[in-house]
Structures are given as C-alpha cells and as structure tokens.
Amino acid sequence: MLLVLAFALVAAPAWAELYRWVDPEGVVHYTADLESIPPASRDAAQPVPHPRANATPPPLPGPEPSGSEPTQIPMTQGAPITVSAGLNGVPLTLIVDTGAERTVISPAALERAGLGGQPGRPVQIVGATGEAPASLVTVPQLDVAGARIGPLAVIVHVLPADGRSVAADGLLGRDVLDAFTLTVDPVAGRATLTPR
C-alpha cells in the first residue's frame, strides 16, 4: 500500500542506482535511468548513495533534538507507520515513507498551519501512480520526534484518496528521516525514531 502512496522523486527499485541532476532552471531531479537525463546535464549527474551505504549521512539543516530519548511509535502489521509531527504549532499525521526523497505535505495541512498561499516552485513528482505536478515550498520548521528540522523544502501535493484507513496530512520522506535512526519491530508492534 505504501508503494501506491510513495511520492518519491524516483520510482525505482531500492537496489537501483539513483542519480541526482539539476536542470538549467536550477530544479533538482532524481532518476534511476541515466539515459533519461538530458545530454547537456548528464555529465554533471551525481550518483546518490543508498542510505544504508553511508555510515554517517550528511546532517540536515537545523535538527535540534530536544532530548536524546527515542520516540516509540505504535504500529499495526500491514498498516502504514504514522508519526505525529508539528508544523507552525499545528499537529500533523505523516506516513513514514522511506522510499520518498522529500517530505510531502497536503495543501490543506499547509493552510491549517497558516503557511498556505506562499509562492512555490513548480516541480514534477514521479511515483508508482505516474507523474503529477506539485509545488516545492520551504517551511520554517518541522517538529518530529523530539527534533526541529528546518528550514525545510517540502513538496505540496494532495495525497490520493485510496480508501486507506489512516488519515494522513502527508508523507515523511528521507530528507527528514536521515536525521534519525528508524528501527521497526513488527513483533513488538512498534517503530522507534532515534535522533542521530
């Protein structure tokens, strides 16, 4: 089910080599197909290391752990893992999506947080359901599991209504998850986020 929700900037198997490239307008793209990069940008494309390949991933701007205590997240086997977050003091429910490069926030959640209507940069997102237009907007700070992360560029896009039982305001992508160690224990019915 998460694969349908995954608004990763790449729709590629986890073992595929990923590449990061920047178009002439300065928009960052990710792809698993080197041949899909325009020839003028192909030489500057950089391989993106798999998160497990790096012992110490680069830190995100502004993580400020309010404590080193891990956050326990109850989970149900077969259901998406959700985490409580805060945006501008407004509570959000985000689905943990290790396949998404960036965090996705719905336009309604952005409005509730008083951050709607700000100009965003148009981007194309690619996922299991195909391509869709979205906006890239910078939010001042996202509070997740005892850490404050920001400023953070998030994708603003409506999550598809697919009949899932979890009401979510967006997806928590690797841009934020890389500030944590995520441990999933399905037998105990919990996931743990520990700030790095």
C-alpha positions in Angstrom: 0.0 0.0 0.0 2.8 2.4 0.7 4.2 2.0 -2.8 1.0 3.5 -4.1 1.4 6.4 -1.7 5.1 6.8 -2.3 5.6 10.2 -3.9 9.2 9.6 -4.3 11.0 11.7 -6.8 12.1 8.4 -8.3 10.1 5.4 -9.0 12.8 2.8 -8.9 13.6 -0.4 -7.0 15.5 0.1 -3.8 18.6 -1.6 -5.2 18.8 0.6 -8.3 21.5 3.2 -8.7 20.0 6.7 -8.3 21.3 9.8 -9.9 20.8 13.5 -8.9 20.9 16.2 -11.6 20.0 19.8 -11.9 18.3 21.3 -15.0 19.1 24.7 -16.5 16.5 26.4 -14.3 18.1 25.0 -11.1 15.4 22.4 -10.4 16.9 19.2 -8.8 15.8 15.9 -10.3 16.3 12.3 -9.3 16.2 9.3 -11.6 17.3 5.7 -11.8 17.7 5.9 -15.6 20.9 7.7 -16.6 19.7 7.8 -20.2 16.6 9.8 -19.2 18.8 12.8 -18.2 19.1 15.3 -21.0 22.6 15.1 -22.6 23.6 18.6 -21.6 23.0 17.7 -17.9 24.2 14.1 -18.0 27.9 14.7 -17.3 27.1 16.7 -14.1 24.7 14.0 -12.8 25.9 12.5 -9.5 25.2 9.1 -8.1 23.1 9.2 -4.9 24.4 6.7 -2.3 21.9 4.3 -0.8 21.0 5.5 2.7 22.5 2.2 4.2 25.7 2.7 2.3 26.7 5.8 4.3 27.8 5.3 7.9 27.2 9.0 8.6 24.8 10.7 6.2 25.1 14.4 5.8 23.2 16.3 8.5 20.0 18.2 7.7 19.9 21.9 8.3 18.7 22.7 11.8 18.0 19.4 13.6 17.8 20.4 17.2 17.0 17.4 19.4 15.1 18.4 22.5 16.3 15.2 24.1 18.2 12.1 23.1 15.3 9.9 24.1 13.9 7.7 21.3 10.3 8.1 20.2 8.2 5.0 20.2 5.6 4.8 17.5 2.8 2.1 17.9 2.3 0.3 14.6 0.0 -2.4 13.2 1.4 -5.0 10.9 0.3 -4.4 7.3 -0.7 -0.8 8.0 1.4 2.3 7.3 3.6 3.6 10.1 2.5 7.1 11.1 4.2 9.7 13.2 2.9 12.8 14.9 4.6 16.0 13.7 4.1 19.7 14.2 4.2 22.5 11.6 4.0 26.0 12.9 2.4 24.6 16.1 -0.3 22.7 14.2 -0.3 18.9 14.7 0.1 16.7 11.6 0.0 13.0 11.0 2.6 11.9 8.5 3.1 8.4 7.0 6.7 7.2 7.2 7.9 6.6 3.7 11.5 5.5 3.3 11.1 5.5 -0.4 10.3 9.2 -0.7 13.2 11.5 -1.2 11.3 14.5 0.1 8.6 15.1 2.7 5.1 15.7 1.2 2.6 18.0 2.9 -1.0 18.3 1.7 -2.2 21.8 0.8 -4.9 21.6 3.4 -2.4 20.9 6.2 -0.2 23.8 5.0 -3.3 26.0 5.2 -4.1 24.8 8.7 -0.6 25.7 9.7 -1.0 29.2 8.3 1.5 28.7 5.6 -0.8 28.4 2.6 -0.7 30.7 -0.3 3.1 31.2 -0.3 4.8 31.0 -3.6 6.2 27.6 -4.5 8.4 26.4 -7.3 6.6 24.1 -9.7 8.0 20.5 -9.8 7.0 17.2 -11.3 6.8 14.2 -8.9 7.1 10.7 -10.1 5.7 7.7 -8.2 4.0 4.4 -8.6 0.9 6.1 -10.0 2.8 8.1 -12.6 3.8 11.8 -12.9 2.0 14.7 -11.3 2.6 18.5 -11.0 3.3 19.8 -7.5 4.9 22.7 -5.7 8.2 22.9 -3.7 7.7 25.2 -0.7 10.1 26.0 2.1 8.6 25.7 5.6 10.4 27.3 8.5 10.4 24.3 10.8 9.0 20.8 11.1 8.9 19.2 14.6 9.3 15.4 14.5 10.1 13.0 17.3 11.9 15.5 19.5 13.8 17.2 16.7 13.2 20.5 15.0 14.2 20.4 11.3 14.2 23.5 9.2 14.0 25.4 7.1 12.9 22.5 5.0 11.8 22.4 1.4 8.7 20.2 1.2 6.5 19.0 -1.7 3.0 20.4 -1.5 0.6 17.8 -3.1 -2.7 16.2 -2.3 -2.4 12.6 -1.3 -4.5 10.2 -3.3 -7.8 9.1 -1.8 -7.3 5.4 -2.0 -9.6 4.2 0.8 -6.7 3.7 3.3 -7.7 3.6 7.0 -5.1 6.1 8.0 -6.0 9.8 7.7 -2.7 11.5 6.9 -1.5 15.0 6.2 1.5 13.9 4.1 4.5 11.6 3.9 7.7 11.8 6.0 10.5 11.4 3.5 14.2 10.6 3.7 15.1 14.4 3.8 13.8 14.2 7.4 14.3 10.6 8.2 18.0 10.8 7.6 18.2 12.9 10.8 17.0 9.7 12.7 17.7 6.0 13.0 14.5 4.2 12.2 14.0 0.8 13.9 10.9 -1.3 13.0 9.9 -4.1 15.3 6.8 -5.7 13.9 6.7 -8.5 16.5 6.5 -5.9 19.3 4.2 -3.7 17.2 6.3 -0.6 17.3 8.7 1.6 15.4 11.4 3.8 17.0 12.8 7.1 15.8 16.1 8.0 17.5 17.7 11.4 16.7 21.2 10.9 15.3 
